[in-house]
Amino acid sequence: MAARPIKISAVDLFCGVGGLSYGLLKAGIHVAAGVDVDDSCDYPFRANIDAPFHRRDVREITADELAAMWPGKSVRVLAGCAPCQPFSSYRRGVDTSQEAQWPLVDEMLRLIAGTLPEIVTMENVPRIVSTAIFRKFVVGLRELGYSVDHSSCFCPAYGVPQRRRRMVLVASLLGPIAVPKGTVPSSEYVTVRQRIEGLTPVEHGQAAADDPLHKCRSLSDTNLKRIRQSKPGGTWEQWDEELRAPCHRKASGSTFRNVYARMAWDEPAPTITTLAYNYGAGRFGHPEQDRALTLREAAILQSFPEEYEFVAPDQPVQFAPLGRLIGNAVPPRLAEAVGTAIVDHVADHTKQKRSRPRAIVQQLPLPAV
Ligand SMILES: C[S@@+](CC[C@H](N)C(=O)[O-])C[C@H]1O[C@@H](n2cnc3c(N)ncnc32)[C@H](O)[C@@H]1O
């Protein structure tokens, strides 16, 4: 009789709109629940992931509460992407620097220590690896018996049409585990054209009739003149002198070349930030149409499927909150690669585990931090 496949169940802390969960689902991992303090994640998480959403502050969740979110008889995954952006909407008047949010990584470690899920995965900005809080997290995992690996992942190599780089960590109690390598060669990176060229054309300040998320901000007269003079992949240096902004006149660095700019068609997009709907905030001009990206285009360039639901049908589509949720998400294609590596790892190590006592598994050599 064929062995029954092992059920792998994830709880997603700081789940947002579900980018990480969606990728895990695509890899064949059951998502048991998502936790996030932001109410606006409730609808998209439930609509796309089809799992319970808990509007809770992770700092207030106990290990027993978390343990009850996983179903019995499954290999448990704790996935978490503690915020890497300031959240000024909840922390008005308080220090909202990124560093102020990183102690939430400690909260994740507290919950891991209290529940010992077989697998842990975390995603964050690459520079977190040089912080004390991250080193403490890795040391804490190893002391608990986890094999740990982490790597800075370049998203185009995972099939994401975007030059985003993200730190991915995986940890396992079952045996040595590794962050999957990106396998897409640079000649085959998915491009902006491949993903958004076929969408309905939209005027600035308008939305497509068939998709309220395919909506873009209006441009001022000056910005309209600027984008009309912008070439795909070009810079403001190609504009008439009088259209240049004061920051351009002073600027020398390359960062300034990438504002008020159009994307190139035949390359991956630049990093989709929380402001990707704003022409002035980066290289977020559409390659051809005289406007910034729509929210739908931003989501697609994050590798969300075209039909992903971000807002309930009776709710307004607002740029700032939705731009934040989309820009903060883990690209689902990257998450799917991580999920597939977890599925393969569990398949390999649960077979071996029957003949190998756990104490020995825990003594396997650990990779350097
Ligand atoms: C980087 S985003 C997560 C993105 C998500 N993993 C995805 O792929 O879509 C971080 C999330 O942490 C949430 N958050 C911030 N502080 C929190 C807290 N104390 N408890 C629970 N969630 C929190 C934010 O609301 C935000 O949705």
The ligand as an SDF file (V2000), in Angstrom:
LIG
                    3D

 27 29  0  0  0  0  0  0  0  0999 V2000
    6.3050   42.6840    5.7890 C   0  0  0  0  0  0  0  0  0  0  0  0
    4.5960   42.6430    6.1250 S   0  0  0  0  0  0  0  0  0  0  0  0
    4.1980   40.9450    5.9120 C   0  0  0  0  0  0  0  0  0  0  0  0
    3.9110   40.5460    4.5130 C   0  0  0  0  0  0  0  0  0  0  0  0
    3.3160   39.1900    4.3630 C   0  0  0  0  0  0  0  0  0  0  0  0
    4.1560   38.1430    4.8920 N   0  0  0  0  0  0  0  0  0  0  0  0
    2.9950   38.8870    2.9020 C   0  0  0  0  0  0  0  0  0  0  0  0
    3.7130   38.1110    2.3050 O   0  0  0  0  0  0  0  0  0  0  0  0
    2.0320   39.4640    2.3640 O   0  0  0  0  0  0  0  0  0  0  0  0
    4.5610   42.7630    7.8830 C   0  0  0  0  0  0  0  0  0  0  0  0
    3.1770   42.6470    8.5050 C   0  0  0  0  0  0  0  0  0  0  0  0
    3.3470   42.6810    9.9250 O   0  0  0  0  0  0  0  0  0  0  0  0
    2.1800   43.2190   10.4840 C   0  0  0  0  0  0  0  0  0  0  0  0
    2.4670   43.5950   11.8660 N   0  0  0  0  0  0  0  0  0  0  0  0
    3.2210   44.6300   12.3090 C   0  0  0  0  0  0  0  0  0  0  0  0
    3.3210   44.6060   13.6640 N   0  0  0  0  0  0  0  0  0  0  0  0
    2.6170   43.5210   14.0780 C   0  0  0  0  0  0  0  0  0  0  0  0
    2.3410   42.9430   15.3460 C   0  0  0  0  0  0  0  0  0  0  0  0
    2.8230   43.4890   16.4680 N   0  0  0  0  0  0  0  0  0  0  0  0
    1.5630   41.8390   15.3910 N   0  0  0  0  0  0  0  0  0  0  0  0
    1.0520   41.2810   14.2560 C   0  0  0  0  0  0  0  0  0  0  0  0
    1.2860   41.7870   13.0240 N   0  0  0  0  0  0  0  0  0  0  0  0
    2.0630   42.8860   12.9350 C   0  0  0  0  0  0  0  0  0  0  0  0
    1.8240   44.3540    9.5520 C   0  0  0  0  0  0  0  0  0  0  0  0
    0.4740   44.7160    9.6610 O   0  0  0  0  0  0  0  0  0  0  0  0
    2.2190   43.7760    8.1940 C   0  0  0  0  0  0  0  0  0  0  0  0
    1.0870   43.2670    7.5180 O   0  0  0  0  0  0  0  0  0  0  0  0
  1  2  1  0
  2  3  1  0
  2 10  1  0
  3  4  1  0
  4  5  1  0
  5  6  1  0
  5  7  1  0
  7  8  2  0
  7  9  1  0
 10 11  1  0
 11 12  1  0
 11 26  1  0
 12 13  1  0
 13 14  1  0
 13 24  1  0
 14 15  1  0
 14 23  1  0
 15 16  2  0
 16 17  1  0
 17 18  1  0
 17 23  2  0
 18 19  1  0
 18 20  2  0
 20 21  1  0
 21 22  2  0
 22 23  1  0
 24 25  1  0
 24 26  1  0
 26 27  1  0
M  CHG  2   2   1   9  -1
M  END
$$$$
